Amino acid sequence: MTSELRQRIITALLLLPVVVWCVFLAPDATAFASFAGAVVIVGAWEWTRLMGWMSVMPRVLYVALLALLLVSMWLPELAGFAPALYMLSAGFWLLALRLVTGYPDNASLWARAWLLAPVGLVLLLPAWLGLTSLHAVSPWWLMFLFLLVWGSDTGAYFAGRALGKNKLAPAVSPGKTIEGMVGGLALALAIALAVAIWRDLSGIRLMAFMGLCLLTALASVLGDLFESMTKRHAGIKDSGNIFPGHGGALDRIDSLTAAAPVFALGWWLAGGF
């Protein structure tokens, strides 16, 4: 076991009780929303670095803008806008797929601070909304989303190490392979199938649920690749160093920035499972 992997495992073991407490044991929904908001706000600070902003004041104002949007969307009067933001996010990720597959040839089109500034808001605000809305439905469904993303990431890591030969996106993330992605999707779908059986889903509901879980797992891969592309273009290895062995907040939630709004949108369209 390498020292980097050992450090990642130790950090993960330390973070897991915090996540479990915030998801299941926090006194109310506001506590979880505040925890998720804090992580997202740190992610916004890191995003300004990826945009190339070095002056403190513009970075603080950007973070303050996101914080204001988070508080605003927590108000019951604005809760109805959540599905529209999920749709906006889904549309963005379709565009992001094209950006990732076309990198680095298309970098001159998107790698500009005035474009990346609103992109950061589209990354982070719908993700926070998706997490908090699922938590409001049930902490268990939020944990299921986490398991889907973690399963996809873990399956990809081990399948890639054992079988990986064909690069998935060499210009963006040379270490990722097609075999790894397939392994990650297989593990995510196995988790989804187990939950579907437990929920006694069948027929159209079963197909819709498995399809949503597959799209969510694919979105998690794209979220990871998009952040990797942005970091690579900025010449930065990690978005930050808040988590030893894991990098910054963005490095920890990059998959969720795509997976959370996609799953929340599917949940809303299906009326729940």
N, C-alpha and C positions, 0 to 999 in steps of 0.2 A: 504494500500500500504506500503510495507516494505521500510526501508531507502535505502537499496541496489537498489531496483527497481526504487525508486525515483531518485537516483543518476544516474542510467543508462539512465533514460528518459531525465534528464537535459543535460547530456553529449551528448546524441544523438541529441537533439534539437540544441545544440551549434555546433555540427559537420555538421549537415545537410546543413546549408547555405554554409559552406566551400566546401563541396562535390559538391553542385549544381553550385557554382561559377566555380570551377575547370572543371566541365564537360561541362557546357553550356556557360560560360561567359569569360573563360580564353582567352587571346588575340590570342593564336595560339596553335597548337598541342604540341609544345615543352613545353609550360607551364603545360599542363596536364601531359605529360610524366615525367616532372621534379617532379611534386607533387606525382604522383604514385611511381616514383623512390625513393623519399624520404621516403615514407611509407615502401616500400620494403626493403630499406637499414636499417631502424630501425628494421624491422622484422629480417633481417640477424644478427644484433647485438644480438637480443633476442634469436635467434636460437643457437648462440654460447654458450649462458648460458645453454640452454637445453642440449647441447652436453657435458656440464660439464667443458667447458673451463673457467678458472678463470683469467689467465694472460691476461693483456690488449693487448700486442703486437700481439699475434696470432689472437685475436678477431678483432683488427683493420685491420690486413692483410686480413682476411676473408671478412670483409665488403668491403675493397678496391677492392678485386678480383671481388665481385659481381657488384660493381659500374662500374668497367672496362668493365664487360660483358654487362651491361645495355647500356653503351655508345656505345660499339661496335655494338650491335644489333640495335641501332638507325640509324646506317649508312645505306644508301640506298643499298650499295654493298652487305650487309649481310642480307637484308630483306627477301631474298628468303629462308633463313634457318628457318624461323618461323614455317612453317608447320611441319618440321622435329622435332622441339622442342615440338610442340603440341603432336605429336605422341609419343615422348619419355615420355612426361608427362602422357598421357593416359595409356601407358604401365606401368608406375610406379604406377598409382592409382589402376590398377588391382592387382598388387603385394601388395599394401597397404591394400586393402580389405582383403587379406589373413592374413596380419600381425595383423590387428585389430581384426578379428574373432578368431585368435589363441592366443591373448594376455591373460595372461602373460607367457604362456608356451613357446612361441618362442622368448621371450625378449632377451635371451642370444645370439641369432643369429644376431640381428640387433642393439642392444643398445650399439654400439661402436662408438667412435668419428670418426674413420677413415671411417666408413660407413655413419654416419650421416652428415659428412661434404659435400659430393657430393649430398646427399639427399636434403639438404637445398637449394642448387643451383637449383635442379630439381623442388623444390617447388616454388621458388620465381621468377626465370627468365621467365619460360613460362607463369606464371600468369601475370607478368608485360607486356609481349608481347601481351597476349590476351586482356588485358585491353586497351592498347594503340592502337592495331589494330582495335578493335571495335570502339573506339573513333574516329579513322581516318575515318571509314566508316560513322558513324553518332553518335553524342552524345546521340541521343535518343535510339539507340540500346545498347549503354553502360548502359544507365539508365534502360533499360529493363532487362539487365543481373542483375543489382543491385536489381531490383524489384523481380526477380525470387528468388534470394538468400534470400533477406529480407522476402519475402512471405513465403518461406520454413521454415525459422527460426521462424518467428512470428506465423505461423500456428501451428508449432510443439510445441511452448511454450504454447499456449492457449489450444490446443487439448490435450496436455499431462497433463496439470493441471486439465482439466475437465474430461478426460476419461482414462488417463494413468494408466495401470495396469501391462502390460507385459513389462519387461525391454528389451531394444534394445541391449545394450552391457554393462552389469553390471560391468564387470571387467575394462572397459575403462571409461565409463561415467554413473554412477548409476542413474542419474536423467533423462536420456533419455528413452523414451518408444516407443514401436512399434506403439501404437495409436497416439502418438505425431508425429512420422515420417509420418504416413499416412495422418494426418491432415495437416502437412506442405506441403506434395506433392500435396494434393488436392487444397490448396490455390495457390500454384505455377502454377498448371495446369489451374486453373481458370483464372489467370492472363494471361497465355500463350494463352488460348482460346480467351480471349477478344482481344488480339493483333492480333491473326490469323484472327478473324472476321473483325477487322478494316483494315487489310492488304488484305482482300478478298482472303485468301488462300483456296484452295480446292484440293480434290483428293490427289495425291501422295505428293504434296507440303505441304498440311495440315498435313498429317500423318508424314512426315519427320520432320516438324517443331515441332509438339507436341512430337514426340519421342525424338528429340534433347533436348527439354525443360525438359522432364522427366529425361533424363540422366544427364542433368546439375543440376537439383534439387537433384538427388541422389548423384551426385559427391560432391555437397556442404555439404551434410550430412557426407559423408566420410571424406572430408577435415577437418571438425570440429572434428570428432572422432579421426582422426590420430593425430592431435595436442593434443587433450585431452590425448591420450595414451602416447605420448612423454612427456607431462608435468607430468602425473601420475608417469611414471617410473623415472623421474628426481626428484620427490618429490616437485614439484613447482605448486602452485595454479594458478598463472597467469604468462604469459610470460614476462610481464613488468607492469608498472604502469603509462604509459604515458597518458592514458585516464581514469579518475576517474570513477569507477563503471564498466568499461569495460575492465580493464587490459591493456595489451600491444598492439602493432601494430599487432603482430601475432594473438592475440585473436580476433581482428577485421577482419582480412583478411583470417583466416584459411579456411573458406568455399570457398572463392574466389580462393585460391591457386589451388583448384581442379576444381571449376566451370568455371573459366575464360578460361583456356586452352581447356577444353572439349567443351565449347560452341564455342570458336574460331575455333577449329578443325572441328566441325560440320558445321559451317558457311562456312569455306573454301571448304569442300567437296561438300556442296550443291550449292556453288556459290552464297550464299546470299539468303535472303528472301525478 
